[in-house]
Amino acid sequence: MTSPADRLSPVYTGLPLTVFEHMSGLARQLGAINLGQGFPDDPPPQALSDAAIRAFSTRSQQYPPMAGLPELRDGVAAFYQREQGLALTRDNVIITSGATEAVACAILAVVSPGDEVLLFAPAYDAYAPMVRRAGGTPVFVPLQPPLWQYDEARIRAAITPRTRAMIVNDPLNPAGTVASADDLAMLARLACEHDLVAICDEVWEMVRFDEQGHRSLLAEPGMEARTIKIGSAGKIFGATGWKVGWLIGAPEMAAVLAKAHQFLTFTTPPMLQWAVAEGLADPAIPRALIERWSASRLALLNGLFEADFAVTASAATWFACIDLAATGIAMDDATFADRLVREAGVATIPVSALWEGADTPTHVVRLCHCKPIATIEDALARLTRWRRTL
């Protein structure tokens, strides 16, 4: 007789543990410094915590509206008007329990069995399993280091009559690069030409260090009715455990996205929604966080340069990447990451874990810099000492 566990869906029984959980688990087990999974060590801004505590005491803790508190939906719309010049109303906004749920909602609402979805590799490791769970087929188009550029010819070659959507992560995790104006125009042109929906994971839109404001694919000509924009309070405010995200789309598209959301988490804790609404209304809060993360980023980059590590371009996100081959380290990224956490006590992410198919680079590792500078310096010292032993 088989075990009941043998009756579980092969879609999930065959999946490995996500690389982020694996490396964080090793960091906890070994007492290592975790520069792998992306989260700050510091608490969220005190103003947000205070707002959440007030909401616990003075606001309802029962089910909020499925689409999100009207005040937060209005707040998200006003935030994007102020920061990116997007003309939105609450009818464009659906609140989700984090951006990963938003990605799931978008894929479930867009993808039908037999559809193909373009993914640009390296890609967040949730995209492909979600596409497959919806009955679709992920089609990977590689972005090659060190510049991680989009190649129009390769994208065109990957599009078929079955292509339904593309998932665009900009700024790009893990590389920390930002799509150029020409890239955005090209992606918009292809989406319109082939009638594709663009699912835009833009959670890093505020974590930029190049002094340029974020431009969404949603703002490109012809994209207003075919773009689903995804944002995250966790990334904007360094509060990853709060799991408050949102979907942006044309009102008729948002209404369908809400139907996918209602059968996933249905809603999101109201006290956190109230707090995020307050935070989005205060431009000083994300600005202060960017200043803090800019300092820790420079500490990591300068330390890596001084230790003669080759670092790829990075203008955004909480991450920087080491090019092992250019550094002169003859080791693949998975081996490097495993040995580094076990032998030196520093956890990183091998970028090959965020890739499928051909052209997988095995010489790039990702490090997270949104940590206290003392932690960054300790990790750099461990990394440098360990390298000398190789």
N, C-alpha and C positions, 0 to 999 in steps of 0.2 A: 504494500500500500504506500502511495506517495504521501509526502508531508503536505499539509495545507500551504506551506510556504512555496511548494513547487507549482501551486496554482496561481501565483502572483504574476503580474504582467511582465513578460520578457523585456518590454520597453525599459523597465526600471531594474529588474533583477540583474541585467547584464551591465548596468552602468557602474563605472568605478566611482569611488569617493571623489568629490571635487578637489582639485589641486589646492584650493585655498584652505579647505577644512583639513586636508592631509598635512600641509605644511604648518598650519597653526597648531594642529594636534601634536606634531613633533616638537614645536617650540614650547608648548606647555609641558610636555613629557620630559623634555631635556633641559628646561629652564633657560632656553635660548632667547635672544632678543628677536622679536618678531618684526622683520622688515618685509614679510611676505604679504599676508592679507592686509588690505588697505583699510586701516582705521586709526584715528588719532588715539593717543594715550590719555589726552586731556579730556575733561568733561565738556559738554556743550556750553555755549555762552550762558552766563548766569541769568541773563535776561530771559532766555528761553526756558530755563529750568524754573525760574520764578513764575513765568506765565503758566506753565503746566501745573505747578502747585496751586496757583490761584484757581485754575480751572477745575482741579479736583475738588476744591472747597465750594466754589460758587456756581459751577455749571453742571448741567446734566451729565451723568455718566452712563446713560442708557443709549440705545441704538441711535446714532445720528442718521441723517438721510443717506441712502445708499450711495448717491453720487458724491457725497461729501458735504460738510457744512457749507451753507451758502457764503458765510463770511470768508472761509478759506478759498473757495472757488473764485470769489470776487478778488481776494488777495493775490491769488496766483495770476489772474488776468491783469491786475494792476501792476504787479511785479514785472511782468514781461513787457507791458507798455512802457514802463520806466526804464528798464534795463536794455531792451532789445527793439523797442519801437513797434511791437506787434499789437495790432488792434484786436483784442479778444474781449469776450464777456464770459460770465459763468457758464453759459451754454456750450462753450468750447472746452470746459474743464471737467474731468472726472478724477476724484481723489482715490488713490489706491494704497494698499498696505506695502509701501516700498516700490522702488522702480522695477525690481524683478517681477513683482506681480503685474506691474504695468506692461512689461514686455510680454508676459504670458497672455494677458488680455488682448493685446494687439495682435499677437500671432493667432490666437484662437478665433478672433473676429475676422481676420483677413484670409487665413490659409485654409484651404479645403483639400481633401485627399487628392493626390495627384499633382498638386501645385509644386512649383520649384521656387525657392527663396534664395536670393543672392546674399551671401555672408562674406564680409571682407576680413580676411585672416591677417593677423591674429584677432580672434573674436572672443568676447566674453563667453565662458563655457556653458552658459545656460541657453544660448540661442539655438544651437543645433538640436539638442534634445527636445526643446519645446516645439520646434518646427516638425520634427519627426512625430511627436505625440499628436500633433494636429493632422497627421497624415501626409505632410509635405516632405519634400526632399531638399535638404540644404545643399547649395552649390557654392563652394568656396572659391573666392577670387583673392589670390595672395597680394599683400602689400609687402614689398621687399625692404629690409633694413639696408642702410641706416636711416633713410629719409621716410620710409613707409609711405611711398607715393601711390596714388591711384593711377592705374593704367587703363585709359579708355578702350584701347584695342582688346585688352584681356577681358574687360567687362562686357563689351559688345559680343565677344566670342562666347561668353558664358550664358547669354540671354537666348532663350528658346521660346516657342509659342506657349510653353507651360509656365514660364516665369511669371509669378504673381506679384512679388514684392522684393524689395531690398531692405536689409537692416543696416543702417549707417550709424556707427558709433563715433561721434565727434563732440569734443576732443576724444582721441583714441586711447583706450586702455588696452594694452599695457604701455604703449610707446610714449604717450604723452604728447603726441603731435596734433596739429590742428589743420583741418582741411583749408586749402587756399580758396580764394574767391573763384579762381578758375575751376577748381575741383567741384565746388558746390554748383556752379553753373553747368558743368558737364553732367553731374549726377541728375540734376533737375531736367536737363535736356533729354537724357536717356529715359528717365521715368515718364516724362510726357510722351515721348516718341513711342514707347512700348506699353503705355497704359499700366504702369507699375505703381503700387502703393509703397511709399517710403516710410518705414518704421524707424524713427530717428531717436536713438538712445543718446540724449544730450545731458546726462547727469553731471558731467564735468564742466558745464557751460560757464560757471562762475569761478572755477578753480583754474585761472589763467594767469600767467606771469609775463605776458608779452605786451601788456598795456593796450591791448586791443579788445574791444567788446565782442562778444560772441554774436555770430550771424547764423541763424538757423536755416536749414534747408526749407523750412516752412515759408520763409520770406522770399524764396526765389520765385520768379514768374512761373505761373502755371501750377504751383505746388500747394496752394492753399487748400484745395479740395482733396488732395491725394497724400497728404503728410500726416502722420501720427507722431507728435513730439512728446518725448518722455523726460520728466524732470524728477529731481530728488531733493527733499529737504535734508536728508542724511548727508549728502555731499556738500550742499550749500552751507550747512551749519555745523558740519563735523559731528553729527549725531546719528551715526550709522545704525544704532540699535533702535531708534525711534520708528523706523520703517514707515515713513510717510512719503509717498510719491504721488505722481499725477500723470494723466494722459491729456494731451491737447489735440484737438481735431476740429474740423468743421462741425457745426452743430448736428447735422444728420449723421456724421460719422461717429461723433461722441456718443450719440444715443445708442448706437450699436455696440460700441466699446463698453458702455455701462451694462449692457446685457451680459457680456462676458464676465465683467467684474462681479456682478451680483451673485454668480454661482461659483466664485472662487473665495474671496474673503468677505464679500458683501459690503463690509464697511471697515473703518479704521478708528482706533481709539479717539474719542472726541476731545479729551483733554490735550492730546498731542496736536490735534488739528487746530484747536484754539491757539496753542502756543506758536505753531508754525505761522499761523495767520499774523500774529503780532510780529514775529521775526521778519517776515517778508516785507512788512510795512516800514522797517527801519533799515535804511541803506548802510548805516554805520556798522551793523553787526557783521555782514559778510565781508565788508572792507577790512575790518580788524582781523578777521580770520585769515584773509589772503596775506596780510602783512606778516602774520605769524608763520604761515606755511611757506612764504617766500624766504624767510630767514632760515628755516630748517632745510628747505630745498638747496639753498646756496651752501649750507654747511655740508650736506651730503655730496653735492657736485664738486665742491672745492676739495673735499677730502679724497674723493675718488681720483680726481685729476692729480693731486699731489702724490698719490700712491701709484700713479701710472696705469690706471685703468682707463680703457677706451669707453667712452659713454656716448650713446646715441642721442640725437636731438630730442629735446623735451621742453615744450613751452606751456604745458598744462598738466592737470591731474596731480595726484599725490605721488607720482612714480617717476623713476629714472631707470634706464636699462644699461647694463654693462654688455659690451660686445666682447665675448671671451676670445674669439679668434683674433680680433684686432689687438687685444691685450697681450696675446702670446700665450694663452692658456689652452693647451691641447686637451680639452675635456668637453664633453657634451653638457648642455645646460642642466639636464636632469641629474647627471652624476655630480656635477658641480654643486647644485643646490642640496642634494642629499649629504654629500661629504661636508659641506660648509656648516649645515645645521648640527651635524653630529660631532664634527671635529673642532669647530670654532665657536659654536653657539650662536649662529646668526641664520635666521630663516629668510629665504628669498623665494621667488616663483620662477620656475623654468618656463620661458615663453612658449616652448614647443608644446606645452600642455594646453595652450589656447589655440591650437591649430589642428586641422585635419587635412588629409590628402597630400598631394604632391607639393614639392617646394617648401617643405617644413624646415625652417631654420632651427638648428640645434645648438646655437652658439650665443644665445641672448638670455640673460636673466634680469628679472625685474626686482627693484628694491623700492620700498615705500619710505617717503621722507617726512610724512606728517607726524613726526615724533618730537619729543623734547630734544634740544640740541645736545644735551649731555648723553642721551641715549644714542643719538646719531654718532657722536664722537666715540663712544664705547664700541659700537658696532664696527666703525671704521678701523679702530685699533685692532679688534679681533680679526677682521678680514685681512688687514695688512700683515699681521703676524702669521696667520695661517698660510697666506700666499707664499711667504718666504720658505715654508716647509715643503712646498710642492717640488 
